[in-house]
Amino acid sequence: MTEPYRLTASEALSLMQKGELTVQDYAKSLLARIKDRDEVVKAWAYLDPEFVLAQAKKLDEIAPEKRGPLHGVAIGVKDVILTKDMPTRHNSGIYADEPSPLVDAAPIITLRAAGALIFGKTTTTEFAAVTDGGPSTNPHDATRTPGGSSSGSGAAVGDFQVPISLGTQTGGSTIRPGSFNGCYALKPTWGAISREGLAQYSMTCDTLGLYARSVEDFELLSKVFQLADDAPIPSAPFSIKGAKVAFCKSPAWEKAGPGTQKAFEKAQEILKKSGAIVEQIELPEDFLKIKDWHANVLAGEGRSSFLGHYLFGKEKMNKSIVSHVENATKLSRKAQLESYDGCARLRPVFDELASKYDAIITPSAADEAPVGIANTGDAVFCSMWTILQVPCLNVPGFAGDNGMPIGLTVVGARYTDLHVLHAGKAIGKLFESEGGFKSKLL
Amino acid sequence: MTEPYRLTASEALSLMQKGELTVQDYAKSLLARIKDRDEVVKAWAYLDPEFVLAQAKKLDEIAPEKRGPLHGVAIGVKDVILTKDMPTRHNSGIYADEPSPLVDAAPIITLRAAGALIFGKTTTTEFAAVTDGGPSTNPHDATRTPGGSSSGSGAAVGDFQVPISLGTQTGGSTIRPGSFNGCYALKPTWGAISREGLAQYSMTCDTLGLYARSVEDFELLSKVFQLADDAPIPSAPFSIKGAKVAFCKSPAWEKAGPGTQKAFEKAQEILKKSGAIVEQIELPEDFLKIKDWHANVLAGEGRSSFLGHYLFGKEKMNKSIVSHVENATKLSRKAQLESYDGCARLRPVFDELASKYDAIITPSAADEAPVGIANTGDAVFCSMWTILQVPCLNVPGFAGDNGMPIGLTVVGARYTDLHVLHAGKAIGKLFESEGGFKSKLL
């Protein structure tokens, strides 16, 4: 039998449902994997193996007919998401020694109610608001960053330490680590999953993100979180043959390195070969403004979001967060409001455009994960989609010049999350088999 | 000397700064007022007098040069706002016996850093999301509702039990209790104050609200929360003479009862008599749609916001919240998105309109507080402004047919909060002296 830690959530769940794997044995396998790898990957901000095993034991004691749809599925939680039984530190010096909050964020309440095993807290950059990285490393090459700000969540799932983890995205904090660590990553439509209990940076952009190693796992989670599109999902698998797939270089294309450029080309070839009708789309010129609008919204909203922390302990706070509170860029309210209103005007424009295609594919990151862990990389390929509030799915499968994983993003109109997953499942199988990435992870 | 409990925050602060009043003596005066009145008003969900006095003692021990700008100012906190040293129950049967969260909401961190005395938790309707009232009563007439959902916060400030309190507004939950209890109430521009740590209902609408008995107190709080408009505030007081003041009946006018109709007329007479140039404005026809859009946004966002609580204990949950999660109205994503986009389109339209006037005045509520505490009243006059995300200040001064207080709202363009306060201070002094309300509160 495959070591349990290698399984996707759906696979492990199936064994647990059939009584062929206990939650405790599953947890032990994951803990052993973490023990083997933690010295290198350092994905965890908080992990108490004994507590995990005690929780697993409780789950095993639940009568089979009373078990939830995620019974025993192990989930890592980014350390900016509140958990009632583990500390939440936001990777902030301010809160390192404060009493720990004892409350579950809304998504944690939902996951626990579904029977999930909340496993531990994964590393984050400070308040999920900066690109200063460390200590986590990329599981595929420890000299490289796992990306951020959901550094530990991306690394832990990419490294088979847990099958599912939670991140957040305000710029590119979920999708970029998905690409860098070679796993699937989903940033749902803004508002589709509650963000109560997540650290607040930008109300307009902050979104819960999810990591997994298969789209089936996201389908499982989408049922638990009750994601719902208007149009029903076809019962048949998405047919690549005949599908109308648009490739969108996006206004950030000049930042695309060789790895991303090649993945973007290769994806088109693969899809065409399988019978898809591939088109290029260029966004209307107004979309060029979104990059600056996104920066303005983050600066304006960060100004009030971080005020309390600033007053409490600004000397222990990252300078870029301090600069938000102090409005160092002298952002005017007029510019902030124009940024809100500009993005709001373009949301239905993109939705309308997206409705003409079965899928839209765009880069996830500038290139494979760069060398060094001090910086987690650039959100430039993600921030437009985040503030457009549309669903984004990172699909892995490609390789960069140094053999590191590279993913591409399937995006859709707002509240077509399930359709993005439906298309992404078929596209992902194709990219994973033909994209060229070969994992060296044992 | 006036009993300390009768003072506004600014007045009490001034005495404490001059060393003429200790925080402990101030707290004792407030606690004595509460002891006298609590049996009737029932404004508190949690209050521990000994803990309050211990906190007051700690504040008294701080050296004068180290005291904050709100040193010793007592603040009541709506029980949907997290506090690290007091339970937060959301008036929900689900969380009545759960361990209490130990974390401060962002505004509480800010207020504590400024030296405020966090006094206790005030009553709310369930998750600040329903209109089922009780047990709180209106301090001006115990047979009437104090309004909701910030029931206890409005009643406690109206009744001189604390000078300042925090509420929230998603429909009309801050402004309506302001009008019903005869106090000032401020719902700032959406996003101007962090909402991290407030119960989540609607990300688009949820806003922290503030209560006080003078606009000076809001000016004090606006400094602490670092509210900032683009245009500087004139150093001279707002001049009613020559001011261009627009009266806006709003699309809800057909719901206005005799008290609100008379207040609306009388306000115009008073302002004209003082030399203001009074105009009527009618909003473009599109604004008629906002009422339904607001309902759609709350239904759509409530669906995900309450999912966790629902899964945890739906049998203990108000039916109207259950209906959100179950999408009882069969709201489509299309209708939800059209509602977002419609409101977003009208925000700059209203801002532009507002920029033509020195102040805009509109009703706060349908009438004086109705008899009965089982229902907290109708948000119909507030919900449009909430989803337009503009600053709203309830200004008291008028009386209904039964002698109960009635206020009117000064609204402005987004991020003109300080200008709304500047105008509201002068307008409030006029309405309070000539509006006709006579308080019977001892």
Interface residues (C-beta under 8 A of the other chain):
Chain A: L82 K84 P99 S100 P101 L102 V103 D104 A106 P107 I108 I109 T110 A113 A114 W190 G191 A192 I193 S194 R195 E196 A199 Q200 M203 F225 Q226 A228 D229 D230 G300 E301 R303 S304 S305 F306 L307 G308 H309 L311 F312 V325 N327 S332 R333 K334 Q336 L337 Y340 D341 A344 R345 R347 P348 D351 R414 Y415
Chain B: L82 K84 P99 S100 P101 L102 V103 D104 A106 P107 I108 I109 T110 A113 A114 W190 G191 A192 I193 S194 R195 E196 A199 Q200 M203 F225 Q226 A228 D229 D230 G300 E301 R303 S304 S305 F306 L307 G308 H309 L311 F312 V325 N327 S332 R333 K334 Q336 L337 Y340 D341 A344 R345 R347 P348 D351 R414 Y415
